[in-house]
Amino acid sequence: MNSHPSEAGGASDERLSTLLHNMRAVQAVASSVEGTIGPKGLDTMLVGEDTVIITNDGVTILEEMEVKHPAARLMIGLARSQQQEVGDGTTTATLLASALVTEAVAQVQRGVPVTRIITGMERGITEAVHFLSEQAQAVADFTDERLYHIASIAGREQADIAQLVIEGARVIGRDKMLEPDFVFSDLITAQEGAENEVLPGVLVHQHPLAREMPTVVEGARLLILNDALEPEEMDDEALGTEVGFQRYLELKEEYRHNLEKLLALEVNVVVLDRSCDSVAEEFCLDHGILVLHRVHKSERERLSLHTGARSLKRTALGKPVKELARSLGHAEKLVYNESLAQVRVTGGKGVSAATMIVGASTQEVVGERERIARDAAAAVQAAVRSGYLPGGGSMELFASRHLEGWRDTLRGLEAFGVDVVSTALRSPLAQMIRNAGFSPLEKMEQVKAAQVKENSGSIGLDFDTGECADMLEAGVVDPALVKLHALKTAGEVSRAILRIHTIIRKKSSHREEE
């Protein structure tokens, strides 16, 4: 049955109203971070009830800001995905997504069906990603000057952090950096009062269980338990019976026997998920065994890898000594630093490890220094994996110009979707120009003309002078993976937003009691 014209018109109006509503929400999110992008970008102050954060880190701003609109929440998810997968480029991804939605809505208002726009966008993004991938240049090695520039840019031009990250990369090695599951930025830790340092080992942020325990252990033999060190528990009901009480005494005796195995194994360090009882504590004190309790899971895992230990449950202590010996970890040295409340473990017999310690003068800047260093580390790993491209928005503009010519190979309304991508790719450079105090209209044309003349995507803008400059020669470079993932993710989120026909509030999952 055909719809009545007024009904069709009403549905169309509702569809456009939803698009416009979502577009404004997306633009509001983008406006919260757009002022931070580029070398002339400024900071944002996030004000809470009890805290104030000043930062220009895109993902921090987006995750901390209060957002209620569903389309805006998709943008927050975009930033989170970019941060988790690449560790940098959240602001670029946000600006691209906002520009894609804005330009797509403009095409819809001109009468182009949204489904055709989406199809054209998909093709345009695929072509742009392919084009940018072909332009990427590989990192030669860890002495490559471009790699330092990447670390410096991602590290807010803090030279000490850039140098620390590059040194850490050298210690870890290229093969480790290329492992799919290895996250280089996880090796970063910031500490008030510490000096910048690459530790060839593992840090454990915990203190000995008792002050009398040793603080330096040479030739460490580690037992790591994902458990507590205490006897097996029995419930009160079982203890109330003669059989249950007898079993309790047997478990206590078995427990004491298991503790004696630590001496036979020559264990001098015990690392626990939880704590230990007074019997185990006294036993370890008497025999000079260092106990680290309530150690975080991630630190236990790194410690296991570095020392070659296999984490056990406490029930495993019932196994024969020879079998337990195969689960021990070994390290050359373990040192507790009381002023920093941390234990350093070096010379592990397992997998080589490194920890990049970022010093901070006060507790207030610890978090920001760590975030900056993690961004720098993530950018370096991305560059090692995918190569690098000219930065400063120049390469996106070059890809935009490529799409302008490539769209002529398409027929039909899908070409308008390619126009959406082409226009959106100019948004990062346009915003950087705006943040530097220049006219985007004038400077974009200036850079475009220079790129055409040189046939090079490395020609961008010197944001100090307002003149064209070669970004590669100026050391303005970005990891290719950051740009590629930002464009892909922005495309996915913008398509999801454009497909929304209407927004309906769900009923509450908590029904009122009658």
VEXDREN-2710 file (C-alpha; in Angstrom, 1 decimal):
% VEXDREN-2710
k/r/px/py/pz
1/MET/0.0/0.0/0.0
2/ASN/1.4/3.4/-1.0
3/SER/1.9/6.0/1.7
4/HIS/0.0/9.2/1.7
5/PRO/2.1/12.1/0.4
6/SER/1.8/13.9/3.8
7/GLU/2.9/10.8/5.6
8/ALA/6.0/10.4/3.4
9/GLY/6.8/14.1/3.8
10/GLY/6.4/13.7/7.6
11/ALA/8.7/10.7/7.7
12/SER/11.2/12.7/5.6
13/ASP/11.0/15.7/7.9
14/GLU/11.5/13.4/11.0
15/ARG/14.5/11.8/9.3
16/LEU/16.1/15.1/8.6
17/SER/15.3/16.4/12.1
18/THR/17.0/13.4/13.6
19/LEU/20.1/13.9/11.4
20/LEU/20.3/17.6/12.3
21/HIS/19.9/16.8/16.0
22/ASN/22.6/14.2/15.9
23/MET/24.9/16.4/13.8
24/ARG/24.7/19.2/16.4
25/ALA/25.5/16.8/19.2
26/VAL/28.6/15.5/17.2
27/GLN/29.7/19.1/16.5
28/ALA/29.4/19.9/20.2
29/VAL/31.8/17.1/21.1
30/ALA/34.2/18.1/18.4
31/SER/34.2/21.7/19.6
32/SER/35.4/20.6/23.0
33/VAL/38.7/19.3/21.6
34/GLU/39.2/21.2/18.4
35/GLY/41.1/24.0/20.1
36/THR/43.8/21.6/21.3
37/ILE/45.0/20.3/18.0
38/GLY/48.3/21.4/16.3
39/PRO/51.4/23.2/17.7
40/LYS/49.4/26.3/18.6
41/GLY/46.6/24.3/20.3
42/LEU/45.7/25.3/23.9
43/ASP/44.7/23.4/27.0
44/THR/41.2/22.6/28.3
45/MET/40.2/22.8/31.9
46/LEU/38.0/20.1/33.2
47/VAL/36.2/21.0/36.4
48/GLY/34.7/18.5/38.7
49/GLU/33.2/18.7/42.2
50/ASP/36.6/18.1/43.9
51/THR/39.1/18.0/41.1
52/VAL/40.5/20.2/38.3
53/ILE/42.3/18.8/35.3
54/ILE/44.2/21.0/32.8
55/THR/45.1/19.1/29.7
56/ASN/45.2/19.1/25.9
57/ASP/44.9/15.3/25.6
58/GLY/41.9/14.6/23.5
59/VAL/40.9/11.3/25.0
60/THR/41.2/12.6/28.6
61/ILE/38.9/15.6/27.7
62/LEU/36.3/13.4/26.0
63/GLU/36.3/10.7/28.7
64/GLU/36.1/13.1/31.6
65/MET/33.4/15.5/30.1
66/GLU/29.7/14.9/30.9
67/VAL/27.9/13.5/27.9
68/LYS/24.3/12.4/27.7
69/HIS/23.3/12.6/24.0
70/PRO/23.5/9.1/22.4
71/ALA/25.2/10.3/19.2
72/ALA/27.7/12.2/21.3
73/ARG/28.4/9.0/23.3
74/LEU/29.3/7.3/20.0
75/MET/32.0/9.9/19.6
76/ILE/33.4/9.1/23.0
77/GLY/33.5/5.5/22.0
78/LEU/35.4/6.5/18.9
79/ALA/38.0/8.3/21.0
80/ARG/38.3/5.3/23.3
81/SER/38.8/2.9/20.4
82/GLN/41.5/5.2/18.9
83/GLN/43.3/5.4/22.2
84/GLN/43.1/1.6/22.9
85/GLU/44.2/0.5/19.4
86/VAL/46.8/3.2/18.6
87/GLY/47.3/5.3/21.7
88/ASP/47.3/8.7/19.8
89/GLY/45.2/10.7/17.3
90/THR/42.0/10.9/19.2
91/THR/41.5/14.6/18.4
92/THR/42.1/14.0/14.7
93/ALA/39.6/11.1/14.7
94/THR/37.0/13.2/16.5
95/LEU/37.4/16.1/14.0
96/LEU/37.2/13.8/11.0
97/ALA/34.0/12.1/12.3
98/SER/32.4/15.5/12.9
99/ALA/33.3/16.7/9.5
100/LEU/32.0/13.5/7.8
101/VAL/28.7/13.8/9.5
102/THR/28.4/17.6/8.9
103/GLU/29.2/17.2/5.2
104/ALA/27.0/14.2/4.8
105/VAL/24.0/16.1/6.3
106/ALA/24.7/19.0/3.9
107/GLN/24.5/16.5/1.0
108/VAL/21.2/15.1/2.3
109/GLN/19.8/18.6/2.5
110/ARG/20.7/19.0/-1.2
111/GLY/18.5/15.9/-2.0
112/VAL/21.1/13.1/-2.1
113/PRO/19.7/9.9/-0.5
114/VAL/21.6/9.1/2.7
115/THR/22.2/5.5/1.6
116/ARG/24.0/6.6/-1.5
117/ILE/26.1/9.0/0.5
118/ILE/27.1/6.2/2.9
119/THR/28.1/3.9/0.1
120/GLY/30.2/6.7/-1.5
121/MET/31.8/7.4/1.9
122/GLU/32.8/3.8/2.3
123/ARG/34.4/3.8/-1.1
124/GLY/36.1/7.1/-0.5
125/ILE/37.5/6.1/2.8
126/THR/38.8/2.8/1.4
127/GLU/40.6/4.7/-1.4
128/ALA/42.0/7.3/1.0
129/VAL/43.4/4.6/3.3
130/HIS/45.0/2.8/0.4
131/PHE/46.5/6.0/-0.9
132/LEU/47.9/7.0/2.5
133/SER/49.3/3.5/3.1
134/GLU/51.2/3.7/-0.2
135/GLN/52.7/7.0/0.8
136/ALA/54.0/5.8/4.2
137/GLN/57.8/5.5/4.7
138/ALA/59.3/2.8/6.9
139/VAL/61.4/3.6/10.0
140/ALA/65.0/2.5/9.4
141/ASP/65.9/1.8/13.0
142/PHE/65.9/3.3/16.4
143/THR/68.5/5.9/15.4
144/ASP/66.2/7.2/12.7
145/GLU/65.8/11.0/13.5
146/ARG/62.1/10.8/12.3
147/LEU/61.3/8.4/15.2
148/TYR/62.6/11.0/17.7
149/HIS/60.4/13.7/16.1
150/ILE/57.4/11.4/16.4
151/ALA/58.1/10.8/20.1
152/SER/58.6/14.5/20.6
153/ILE/55.4/15.6/18.9
154/ALA/53.3/13.0/20.7
155/GLY/55.1/13.8/23.9
156/ARG/54.0/17.5/23.7
157/GLU/57.6/18.4/22.7
158/GLN/59.0/17.4/26.1
159/ALA/62.5/16.3/25.1
160/ASP/63.3/14.3/28.2
161/ILE/60.2/12.1/27.6
162/ALA/61.0/11.7/23.9
163/GLN/64.6/10.6/24.7
164/LEU/63.4/8.2/27.5
165/VAL/60.9/6.5/25.1
166/ILE/63.4/6.1/22.3
167/GLU/65.9/4.6/24.8
168/GLY/63.2/2.2/26.1
169/ALA/62.4/1.1/22.5
170/ARG/66.1/0.3/21.9
171/VAL/66.2/-1.8/25.1
172/ILE/63.0/-3.7/24.1
173/GLY/64.1/-4.2/20.4
174/ARG/62.2/-4.2/17.1
175/ASP/61.0/-7.8/17.2
176/LYS/59.2/-7.2/20.6
177/MET/57.7/-3.9/19.3
178/LEU/56.2/-5.8/16.4
179/GLU/54.4/-8.4/18.5
180/PRO/50.6/-8.0/18.0
181/ASP/49.8/-8.4/21.8
182/PHE/52.7/-6.3/23.1
183/VAL/51.7/-2.8/24.3
184/PHE/54.9/-0.6/24.6
185/SER/53.1/2.1/26.5
186/ASP/52.3/-0.3/29.3
187/LEU/56.0/-0.1/30.3
188/ILE/55.5/3.5/31.4
189/THR/55.2/4.5/35.0
190/ALA/55.4/8.0/36.5
191/GLN/56.8/8.6/40.0
192/GLU/57.0/11.7/42.1
193/GLY/60.5/12.5/43.1
194/ALA/62.1/9.9/40.7
195/GLU/64.5/10.6/37.9
196/ASN/63.8/9.7/34.3
197/GLU/65.2/6.2/33.8
198/VAL/65.0/3.1/31.7
199/LEU/65.2/0.2/34.1
200/PRO/66.2/-3.1/32.4
201/GLY/63.8/-5.0/34.5
202/VAL/60.4/-4.9/36.3
203/LEU/59.0/-2.6/39.0
204/VAL/56.7/-3.8/41.7
205/HIS/54.9/-1.0/43.5
206/GLN/54.8/-2.6/47.0
207/HIS/56.8/-2.7/50.2
208/PRO/58.0/-5.8/52.2
209/LEU/55.4/-7.3/54.4
210/ALA/57.5/-6.6/57.5
211/ARG/60.2/-4.0/58.1
212/GLU/62.6/-6.7/59.3
213/MET/62.6/-8.5/56.0
214/PRO/65.6/-8.0/53.6
215/THR/65.5/-5.1/51.2
216/VAL/68.2/-6.3/48.9
217/VAL/68.2/-9.9/47.5
218/GLU/71.1/-11.1/45.4
219/GLY/70.4/-14.2/43.3
220/ALA/66.7/-14.0/43.8
221/ARG/64.6/-17.3/43.7
222/LEU/61.0/-16.3/43.5
223/LEU/57.8/-18.2/44.3
224/ILE/54.8/-16.4/42.8
225/LEU/51.3/-17.3/44.1
226/ASN/48.1/-16.0/42.6
227/ASP/46.7/-16.6/46.0
228/ALA/47.2/-16.0/49.7
229/LEU/49.8/-17.9/51.8
230/GLU/47.7/-19.5/54.5
231/PRO/46.1/-22.9/55.3
232/GLU/43.1/-24.2/53.4
233/GLU/39.9/-22.8/55.0
234/MET/37.2/-24.8/56.7
235/ASP/33.7/-23.6/57.5
236/ASP/32.6/-23.3/61.1
237/GLU/30.0/-26.1/60.8
238/ALA/32.7/-28.6/59.8
239/LEU/35.0/-27.4/62.6
240/GLY/32.2/-28.1/65.1
241/THR/32.5/-31.9/64.4
242/GLU/35.2/-34.2/65.7
243/VAL/36.1/-35.3/62.1
244/GLY/36.2/-31.7/60.9
245/PHE/38.4/-30.6/63.8
246/GLN/40.8/-33.5/63.1
247/ARG/40.9/-32.5/59.4
248/TYR/41.7/-28.9/60.5
249/LEU/44.7/-30.2/62.5
250/GLU/45.9/-32.2/59.5
251/LEU/45.7/-29.2/57.3
252/LYS/47.6/-27.1/59.8
253/GLU/50.4/-29.7/59.9
254/GLU/50.4/-30.0/56.1
255/TYR/50.7/-26.2/55.9
256/ARG/53.7/-26.1/58.1
257/HIS/55.3/-28.9/56.1
258/ASN/54.7/-27.0/52.9
259/LEU/56.4/-23.9/54.4
260/GLU/59.5/-26.0/55.1
261/LYS/59.6/-26.7/51.3
262/LEU/60.5/-23.1/50.8
263/LEU/63.8/-23.8/52.5
264/ALA/64.4/-26.9/50.4
265/LEU/63.7/-24.9/47.3
266/GLU/66.0/-22.1/48.6
267/VAL/63.2/-19.6/48.0
268/ASN/64.2/-16.1/49.2
269/VAL/61.3/-14.0/47.7
270/VAL/57.6/-14.8/47.9
271/VAL/55.2/-12.7/45.8
272/LEU/51.5/-13.0/46.6
273/ASP/48.2/-11.9/45.2
274/ARG/46.8/-11.5/48.7
275/SER/48.5/-11.6/52.1
276/CYS/49.8/-14.4/54.3
277/ASP/48.9/-15.5/57.9
278/SER/51.0/-14.9/61.0
279/VAL/52.5/-18.3/60.9
280/ALA/53.9/-17.8/57.3
281/GLU/55.0/-14.3/58.2
282/GLU/57.0/-15.4/61.2
283/PHE/58.5/-18.3/59.2
284/CYS/59.7/-16.0/56.5
285/LEU/61.1/-13.5/59.0
286/ASP/63.0/-16.3/60.8
287/HIS/64.6/-17.5/57.5
288/GLY/65.2/-14.1/55.8
289/ILE/62.6/-14.5/53.1
290/LEU/61.2/-11.3/51.5
291/VAL/57.4/-11.3/51.1
292/LEU/55.6/-8.9/48.8
293/HIS/51.9/-9.1/49.3
294/ARG/48.9/-7.7/47.5
295/VAL/50.8/-7.3/44.3
296/HIS/48.7/-6.1/41.3
297/LYS/47.9/-8.7/38.7
298/SER/49.7/-6.9/35.8
299/GLU/52.9/-6.6/37.9
300/ARG/52.8/-10.3/38.9
301/GLU/52.4/-11.2/35.2
302/ARG/55.3/-9.0/34.1
303/LEU/57.4/-10.4/37.0
304/SER/56.6/-14.0/36.0
305/LEU/57.6/-13.3/32.4
306/HIS/60.8/-11.6/33.3
307/THR/62.0/-14.1/35.9
308/GLY/60.6/-17.2/34.1
309/ALA/58.3/-18.1/37.0
310/ARG/55.1/-19.9/36.7
311/SER/52.3/-18.5/38.9
312/LEU/50.7/-21.1/41.2
313/LYS/47.8/-21.5/43.5
314/ARG/48.5/-22.3/47.2
315/THR/47.3/-25.8/46.7
316/ALA/50.3/-26.4/44.4
317/LEU/52.5/-26.3/47.5
318/GLY/51.5/-29.8/48.1
319/LYS/53.4/-31.0/45.1
320/PRO/56.9/-32.6/45.4
321/VAL/59.9/-30.2/45.8
322/LYS/61.4/-31.2/42.4
323/GLU/58.2/-30.4/40.7
324/LEU/57.8/-27.0/42.5
325/ALA/61.4/-26.1/41.6
326/ARG/60.4/-25.9/37.9
327/SER/57.9/-23.2/38.7
328/LEU/60.4/-20.8/40.4
329/GLY/61.6/-17.6/38.9
330/HIS/65.1/-16.4/39.0
331/ALA/66.6/-12.9/38.9
332/GLU/70.1/-11.4/39.5
333/LYS/69.0/-8.8/42.0
334/LEU/66.0/-7.4/43.8
335/VAL/66.1/-4.0/45.6
336/TYR/63.5/-2.2/47.6
337/ASN/63.6/1.6/47.5
338/GLU/61.8/2.9/50.6
339/SER/61.6/6.5/49.5
340/LEU/59.7/5.6/46.3
341/ALA/57.9/2.5/47.8
342/GLN/58.9/0.2/45.0
343/VAL/60.8/-2.9/44.4
344/ARG/63.2/-3.2/41.4
345/VAL/63.8/-6.6/39.9
346/THR/66.6/-6.9/37.3
347/GLY/68.5/-9.6/35.5
348/GLY/65.6/-12.0/35.1
349/LYS/66.2/-15.3/33.6
350/GLY/63.0/-15.2/31.5
351/VAL/62.0/-12.6/28.9
352/SER/64.0/-9.4/28.7
353/ALA/62.1/-6.5/30.2
354/ALA/62.3/-2.8/30.5
355/THR/60.4/-0.2/32.5
356/MET/60.4/3.5/31.6
357/ILE/60.3/5.5/34.8
358/VAL/59.1/9.1/34.2
359/GLY/60.0/11.5/36.9
360/ALA/57.7/14.2/38.2
361/SER/58.4/17.1/40.5
362/THR/55.0/17.0/42.3
363/GLN/52.1/14.6/42.7
364/GLU/49.9/17.0/40.8
365/VAL/51.8/16.5/37.5
366/VAL/52.4/12.7/37.8
367/GLY/49.2/11.8/35.9
368/GLU/49.8/14.3/33.1
369/ARG/53.5/13.3/32.7
370/GLU/52.5/9.6/32.5
371/ARG/49.7/10.4/29.9
372/ILE/52.2/12.3/27.8
373/ALA/54.8/9.6/28.0
374/ARG/52.2/6.9/27.1
375/ASP/51.2/8.9/24.1
376/ALA/54.8/9.2/23.0
377/ALA/55.4/5.4/23.5
378/ALA/52.3/4.5/21.6
379/ALA/53.2/6.8/18.7
380/VAL/56.7/5.3/18.5
381/GLN/55.4/1.7/18.4
382/ALA/52.8/2.7/15.8
383/ALA/55.6/4.2/13.6
384/VAL/57.7/1.1/14.0
385/ARG/54.8/-1.1/12.9
386/SER/53.4/1.1/10.1
387/GLY/55.9/3.7/9.1
388/TYR/55.3/7.4/9.1
389/LEU/53.7/10.2/7.1
390/PRO/54.2/14.0/6.9
391/GLY/52.2/15.6/9.7
392/GLY/50.6/18.9/10.3
393/GLY/47.5/18.0/8.3
394/SER/49.5/18.1/5.1
395/MET/49.0/14.5/4.1
396/GLU/45.3/14.6/4.7
397/LEU/45.0/17.6/2.3
398/PHE/47.1/15.7/-0.2
399/ALA/44.7/12.7/0.1
400/SER/41.8/15.0/-0.3
401/ARG/43.1/16.3/-3.6
402/HIS/43.7/12.7/-4.7
403/LEU/40.0/11.9/-4.0
404/GLU/38.9/14.9/-6.0
405/GLY/40.4/13.4/-9.1
406/TRP/39.5/9.8/-8.2
407/ARG/35.8/10.6/-7.9
408/ASP/35.6/11.1/-11.6
409/THR/36.0/7.3/-12.0
410/LEU/32.6/6.9/-10.3
411/ARG/29.2/7.2/-11.7
412/GLY/25.9/8.1/-10.0
413/LEU/25.2/9.7/-6.7
414/GLU/27.9/7.8/-4.8
415/ALA/30.4/10.4/-6.0
416/PHE/28.7/12.8/-3.6
417/GLY/29.8/10.5/-0.7
418/VAL/33.4/10.7/-2.0
419/ASP/33.0/14.5/-1.9
420/VAL/32.1/14.2/1.8
421/VAL/35.3/12.3/2.6
422/SER/37.4/14.7/0.5
423/THR/36.0/17.7/2.3
424/ALA/36.4/16.0/5.8
425/LEU/40.1/15.3/5.2
426/ARG/40.8/19.0/5.0
427/SER/39.4/19.6/8.5
428/PRO/42.5/18.8/10.6
429/LEU/44.7/21.2/8.7
430/ALA/41.9/23.8/8.7
431/GLN/41.5/23.6/12.4
432/MET/45.3/23.8/13.0
433/ILE/45.4/27.0/10.8
434/ARG/42.5/28.4/12.8
435/ASN/44.3/27.7/16.1
436/ALA/47.4/29.4/14.9
437/GLY/45.4/32.6/14.2
438/PHE/45.4/32.5/10.4
439/SER/42.6/32.4/7.8
440/PRO/41.9/28.7/6.8
441/LEU/40.5/29.8/3.5
442/GLU/43.6/31.7/2.5
443/LYS/46.2/29.3/3.9
444/MET/44.5/26.1/2.6
445/GLU/44.7/27.5/-0.9
446/GLN/48.3/28.5/-0.4
447/VAL/49.3/25.0/0.8
448/LYS/47.2/23.3/-2.0
449/ALA/48.9/25.4/-4.7
450/ALA/52.4/24.5/-3.3
451/GLN/51.5/20.8/-3.1
452/VAL/50.4/20.9/-6.8
453/LYS/53.6/22.7/-7.8
454/GLU/55.8/20.2/-6.0
455/ASN/53.5/17.2/-6.4
456/SER/54.3/16.4/-2.8
457/GLY/52.1/15.7/0.3
458/SER/54.9/16.7/2.6
459/ILE/54.3/20.4/1.8
460/GLY/52.4/22.0/4.7
461/LEU/52.2/25.2/6.7
462/ASP/54.7/26.6/9.2
463/PHE/52.3/27.7/11.9
464/ASP/54.8/30.2/13.2
465/THR/55.4/32.2/10.0
466/GLY/52.3/31.3/8.0
467/GLU/54.5/30.2/5.1
468/CYS/54.6/26.9/3.3
469/ALA/57.3/24.4/4.5
470/ASP/58.3/20.8/3.9
471/MET/57.0/18.8/6.9
472/LEU/59.5/16.0/6.6
473/GLU/62.4/18.4/6.5
474/ALA/60.9/20.3/9.5
475/GLY/60.6/17.0/11.5
476/VAL/56.8/17.2/11.6
477/VAL/55.9/13.6/11.1
478/ASP/53.1/11.2/12.4
479/PRO/52.8/7.4/12.5
480/ALA/50.9/6.2/9.5
481/LEU/48.8/3.9/11.7
482/VAL/47.5/6.9/13.7
483/LYS/46.1/8.5/10.6
484/LEU/44.8/5.3/9.0
485/HIS/43.0/4.1/12.1
486/ALA/41.6/7.6/12.8
487/LEU/40.1/7.7/9.3
488/LYS/38.7/4.2/9.5
489/THR/37.2/4.7/13.0
490/ALA/35.8/8.1/12.1
491/GLY/34.2/6.5/9.0
492/GLU/32.6/3.7/11.1
493/VAL/31.1/6.0/13.7
494/SER/29.9/8.6/11.2
495/ARG/28.1/5.9/9.1
496/ALA/26.5/4.6/12.3
497/ILE/25.2/8.0/13.1
498/LEU/23.9/8.7/9.6
499/ARG/22.0/5.4/9.6
500/ILE/19.9/6.4/12.7
501/HIS/16.4/7.1/11.5
502/THR/14.9/8.1/14.8
503/ILE/15.7/8.1/18.5
504/ILE/13.4/6.4/21.0
505/ARG/13.9/6.4/24.7
506/LYS/13.9/2.9/26.2
507/LYS/11.7/2.1/29.1
508/SER/13.3/1.8/32.5
509/SER/14.7/-1.6/33.4
510/HIS/13.7/-1.0/37.0
511/ARG/10.0/-1.3/37.5
512/GLU/8.4/0.5/40.4
513/GLU/7.1/-1.8/43.0
514/GLU/3.4/-1.8/43.2
END
